[in-house]
C-alpha cells in the first residue's frame, strides 16, 4: 500500500490543467496569485469579484481549488467558502486570513475544512506550494473513494455494475461540466476546445436539455476571455423592442417605462462573451441589427444618436437547424454565415446511451453530498433501464431523475429499480427485447421472417420516438423504404 500511495502522490498533478478560483478584492493578494499561477502551464486562474461570483463559477465550470480571502466575506460564519464544503466537496479549499484576526481565521478554516490558511502578506511561492499540496490531497481522497467503492462492489457477485466502470481514473472525461465517454461527445468537445482558442463566433445546435449553455460556458472559460463577463440572453418569447433593449441598451425616455439609461449586455460584456439562446426565434428586422453588430461591433442604444463599440464574442444556440431555416427563407443567409465560425452539434442522449452510466455516477456524486446521503452506486438492472430509456428531456431529464433517486435512496445503499420513476421503471431493457428471444409467428418461413421484421421495425421506431429519418438510418433503409414497411405492416404511433 505504501508503494501505491507513493505512485499516486507523484502522479496526481502530472499533465492536468487545474482551475483555481480566487475571490479577493485585495490588489496584493491578486498579484501574488497571478504570480503563483499565471505563468504556470498547469494552472488556470479565474478571478471572482465576490461571493456571488464564486457560487456562479462553481456551478458553471469544473474547479479544482478555491482560494478565498477572508476580507471578501461579509459573514465569517456563513459564506461561500464554508458552503462549498457541502456543495462542492471535491474542490480543495485554502483560506487567506487577515493578520489581525487569528481566532476568526481559525474558526472559518475549521468550518470550511480548508487544507490550510495563510496570513497576509501572502508570498507567491508559498501559495503555489500550498496549492500543489492541497490538490494532491484532494486527488488522493478522490481515488480512495473510488477504490473503496470498487472493493465494496466486487463482493456482490455481479449484481451491481462492474468495478472497471468506476476505475481509479474516474471512468469518464469532462469538458468543464460536460461529462462523457462516447466518441461522439469526445469529437464534439475536441472541436469546442479548438473553437475556444479563437475569437470566432460559434453556433451550437441541439435539442432542449442536451447542454448547449454548458458547452457555451465551457468555451468561454477555456478562452482568453475567461476573466471577462459572460452574459446569457434567451431570445425566445421576447419582443423585438425588449430584446433590442436587453442587448443594445436604451436611454432614458426611449419608450414608456424607460426611467433610466440601460447599458445593454453587449457593452456590459465588453471583452467577454454573450450567449444568445434560441437564436432562431429573432425577428427578421432584429437579424439585421445583429448582423450589423457582428460586422462592425457597433452598439446603438434605443433612443440614442450615439454609436459606441463593444468587443464581444457571440455564441448562439438553437434547437432548430439554422441551415434548414435558411433554405426555407426564415433566417438570413448572411447572418447564418457570420455566426457559424464554428458549428457544433450536440447529439441527443438517446443517440449516445454509453454516456448514461458516466452521467449517472457523476450526478450521484454531485447530489449525494447535498442531501446528506452516502450512495455506493447503482444496481445493474436499474442502470440497464436508465440506459434503455429514450430521454425526451435529454441530460436535464436524467439529472432530475438521479437527483430524485438519491434523495429517496437508503443511507449507505445502492440506487435500485424501486427508486426509479414509473416512466423509466416500465422501460423494457435490451436483454428483454432481444430479437433472438422472440418467438416468431406464422406457419411458413416467410410469415415467421415477416413477424420478426415487423418487431424489429417497431422497436426501431419506438426507440426513436417515431422519428422515421433516424429509425431508417439505424435500420439501413431509405425513408421511403421504411414508410413502405410501416404501411405494409399497418404500424401506428401509439
N, C-alpha and C positions, 0 to 999 in steps of 0.2 A: 504493500500500500504506500510505503514511503516513496518508492520509485514512481508510482503513478502520480502521487502528489507533486513530485518534483517536475515530472514531464509536463503536467497540466500548468503548473505555475510558470514555467518557462515559455509555454506556447500560448498563454491566454491572450496576449495582446499582439501577437505576430500577424501582420498582414490585414489588420482590421481597422477600419475607419471609425473612430469613436466620436460621438456627438456630445459636446459639452455645452450645457445651458448655464449661462451666468446671469444672475439677477443682482444688479447693483447700480447705484447712481453715484458711486464714488469714483472720480476720474483715476485715482491712483490704483484702485482695485482693478478697474477695467484695463488699464495699461499693463499691470502685472499679468493679467490673464491673457491679454493679446501677446505679450512677450513669451508666456509659458506655452501657449497652444498655437499661436498664429503661424509660426514658422515650422511647426511640426506637421509632416505629411500624414501622420496617424490620427490627427485630431481635426475636428470641425467645430469652431467656436461660434455659438449663436447667442447674441446679446438679448436680454429681456429687460424691458423698462421697469416692470413692476410685477406684483403677484399675479394679476390677471393675465399678463402675457405668459408667465410661467405655466399656468394652468392650460392655456390655449396650446402652447408649444408641446407640452407633454401629451396632449390629445392628438396633435397633428403629425408629429414626427417620432421616429424611433430614437429616443435619447438614451445615453448610457451613464452620464454623470451630471448631477445638478450641483453647482457651486453657488451658494446663496450668501449674500451679505446681510447680516442681522440688521443693519441700518436701513435696509429696504423694506422691512416688515413693520406694519402698523401695530401688530399684536404679537407678543412673544409667546403666547400660549396657544394661539390658533392662527397658523399661517400656511403658506403653500409648501414650505419645506416639511412641516410636520404632516400635512395631509398627504404628501407624496409617499410617505412611508406605507400608507394603506392603498392608495390608488395606483401607485407605480412602484411596487416593492422591488422590481428588478433594477431600478435606476439607483446607482450609487449616489450618496449624498455627502457633501462637505460643507461645513459652515465657516464663514469668515466673521469673526466676532470683533466687537468694539473693545478697545484696550481697557476702558474704564468700568467694564461690567462683566467680570469673570463669572460671577454667580449666574447672571442671566444667560450668558453664553452656554454654560454647562447645562442649564435647565433646557434650553432649546435643543442642544445636542442630544440630551437624554431622550426628550420627547420624539425627536425626529430620527433617532437611532443613526446618527451620522457616523461615518468612518472616523473622522477626526474633526476638530475645529482649530482654525488658525487665527491668530490675533494680529490685527493691523499694527504696523505696516506689513504687507504681505510680500515676500520675496518670490520672484518668478520661478526660480529653481526649486524652491521648497514646494510651491504649489504644483509644479509639474510632477515632482516625486510623489506627493500625497495622492494626486490624481491617478498616477500609474498603480500605486498600491491599492487604492480603493477599487479600481476597475478589475484588478487581479482577483481581489477577494470576492467581488460580485460575480465574476465568471466562474470561480471555483464553487461558489454557492449554487449557481445555476446547474453546473454539471453534477453536483452532489444530489440535487433534487431529481434530476433525470435518471441518474444511476439508481437511486433509491426506488424510483417508480419502476424501473426495469426489473430489479430484483424481486419486487413485490409481484409484478405481472408474471414473471417466469415460473412461479409455483402454482399458477391457477389452471394448469392442464389445458392450455389453449383456449379457454373460454373467452378470454379478453384479447385485445389487439396484441400483435406480436411485438416483442421488445425492440426489434430493429426499427420499427416505425417511430419509436421515441429514442433515437440514438443520442449519444453524447454530443453529436454535432448539432442537435436541435431538430433535425428531421424536416426542416423547411428553409426556404430562402425568404428574405424580406427586402423590400424597397420602401423604406420608412414603414408605414402602417399596412402596406400591401403584403400579404402572406401567400406564398405559392410554392408548388413543387412541379407543376405541369410545364412542359416545353412551351406551350402557347404563351403562358404568362412570363416565362423566362425570356423569350424573344421580345415580348412587349416591353418588359422592364429594361432590357438591354438597349432598346431603341429610345426609351424615355430618358435613360441616363445620357445618351448621346444628345438628345434634344436639350437636356438641362445645361449642357456646356455651351450652348449657343444662346443668342437673343432672338431667335426666330419665333414667330407665333406658332401655336400648337392647336390642332383640332382633335378632340377626343370624342370618339363615338362609343356608345354602349347603352345597354338597357338600363332602366331605373334600378338602382341598388347594386350595380356592379363595382362602384368605387371610382367614379370619374373625378370627384372632388379630391379624394385621397391621392389619386395619381397626379392631379394638378399640383397639390401641395408638395408631393414628393419631388416633382420637377423644380418647383420654386426653391425648396430648401436644399437642393443639390446644385443650385446655380450660383453665380456670383452675386445675385440679388438677395441672398438668403437673409441678410440683416436689414433689408428694407421691407416695407409692408407688403402683405398680400391681402387684397380685398376681394370679396365674393359678391356677385350680383346675379340673382336669378331673374332671367328675362321673361319668363313665362307668366302670363296673367297680370302683366304690368302695363299700364297705358303708356303711350309713346312719350307724352309730356313728363310723366313721372320718371320714366326710365332715363330721359334726357337730363332731367334734374339730378337724378341719382349719380349719373356718370360724369356729366359735364358741369354740374353745379348750376346755381342761379343767383341772381342778385335780388336784393330786397325790392319788393313791388313788382317782380316779373309776372306774377299771376296772383290770383286771390289766395290768400293764406301764406304767401311768401313774406313773412315778417322780418326775416333776416337773411343775410347772404349765406349761401351754401357752397362749400369748396368743391364738392364732387369727388367721386372715387378716383378718377384719372389723375387729378392733381394731388389728392391725398396719398396716392400710391406712387408718386414720382420716384423713380429709381427702383421700383419694385414690380409687382405683378398684379393684374386684375383678371380674375376668373369669371367668365361670363357663361353661366349655365343656361341650358335651353336656348341657345343662340338661334335656333331655327324658328323661334316664335317672334322675333323682332319684325317690325313693320317695314315695308319697302322704303319709306322715307327715312326711317332711322338707319337702315342699312347704308344709305348714302352718307349720313353723318359719321357712322363708324368707319366706313371706307376712307373718308377724309382724314380721320384721326390716324388710321393705320398708315396712310401715305405720308402725312406731314407732321403728325404729332401735335396737331393744333387743337386747342380746347377753347371753345367759346361758350361761356355760361349763358343760360336763358336770360334775356333781358339786358344783356351787356353788349357793348360795341367792341370791347377789348378782346383780343385773341392772345392767349398765352400758350406755352408749350409744356408738354409732360413726357418724360422718358419712361414709358410703361410697356411691359411685355404683356401681350394678350394671350391667354389660354382660354379657348372656347370649348364648350361641350354640348352634345346633343344626343338625344335618344332616337333621333331620326337621321337618316343618312343625308348629309348636305349635298352630296353629288347627285342623289336622286331628286332632291328638291330643285337643284339647278336645272336638271333635264326637264322638269315639269314647269319651269319658269316661276317657281315660288321663292327662289333665293338668287340674289345677284351672283352671276358667274365671276365677275371681277373681285367681289368681296370674298367669295369662296377661295379663289386662288391666293388672295392676300393672307387669308387666315391659315391656309394649310402649308405653313413652312414645314411642319411635321404633322402627319395624320396618324393617330393611334386608335386602334380598335380593341376595346376590352371585350373578350369573349364572355358570354353569359356563363353562370356557374354550371348549368346543366351540360355544357359542352366541355367542361374540364372537371369531371367528377373526382379525379385524382387529387384535386386541391381540397376536397371536403374534409378529409381526415386531418390535414395540417391546420386548416382553419378552425376545426372543432377544438383541437388541442390548444391552439392559440387563444381562443375565446374562453376556454376553461381556465387557463392561467390568468387571463385578464380579469375575469369576473369572480373567481373563487375568493380572492383576497377582499374584494369589495363587499361581498355578502358574508364574509367570515366563515366560509365553508372550505374544508380540505377535501378536494376531489382527486382521487387517484387516477382516474382515466375514464374511458368509455367502453362499455361492453361491445363485443364483436357484432352481435346481432343488431344492437341499436345503431352502431356505426354503419352497418350494411343498409339499414333503412334510410339513414341520413344521406348516404351516397346515392341511393336509388331515387330519391325524391327529385322532382324537376325544378323546384325553386323559382316560381314566377317572380318573386321579390329578390332573387339573387342573393348576394352575400349579406345584404342587410337583413333578409329574412332568416338566414342561417344564424346570424349573430343574435337576433332576438330569440330564436329557438334555444340556442345553447345557454343564453343568459337565464331564461326561464328554467331550463333543466338544472342548472347549477343552483338556482335559488331553492328548488324543491328537493334536491338530492340529499341523501343521508350523509351525515358528517363522517368523513374518512372512508366513504364508499365510492362506488362507480356510478356513472350515468348508465341507466339500463332502459329497456323498452317502455317500462311503465312511466318513465319520466317524459316520454315523447308526447307531443301534441297529437290529437286524433288524426289530423290530416297526414302526418308523417308515419304514425304507428300503423296506419292501414295500408301503407305502400307495400306492394309485392316486391320482394328483393330479387336480385338477379338469379340466385340459386333456385328460387321457387318458380321463376318464369323461364327457366332453361328450356329451350325448344326441344332438346334431346329427351326431356322427361315428359314431353307432350304425347298423349295417346291420339294418333290421327284418326279421323272419322272417315267413313266410306267403305264400300265393299271392294272397289278396284284400286289399283295402284294410283291411277290418275286422280281419283277422288281423295285418296289419303294425302297425296302431294299437294293438291289444291287446298285441303284443310290446313295443312302445315303452312303453306304460303299465306293464306288468309290470316293466320295467327301472327306470323312474323310481320306482315304489313300493318296489322292492327297495333302491335306493340310499338313499332317504329313511330306511327302516328301519335299514339298516346304519349310516348316519351318526349316528343317534340311539340306536344300540345296542339296537334293538328296543323302545324306549320308544314305544308306539303313540300315546300322547297327544301327544307332541312331534312325531312324524312326521306325524300327522294335521293338527296345527296348521300345519306347514310346507307341506303339500300343499293346505291349504284344505278339508279334509274333516272330517266328523264322525268321532268314534271308531268309531261303528257302521259308517259308510261305508267306513272303512279296513279294519275287520275283515271286511267283505263281500268286499273286493278281495283280501285275504290268503287267504280261503277259496276265492275264485273261481280264483286263480292257483296255489293249492297251495303258498304260500310258507311256509318254515320257518326258524326261527333256527338258524344254523349252530352 
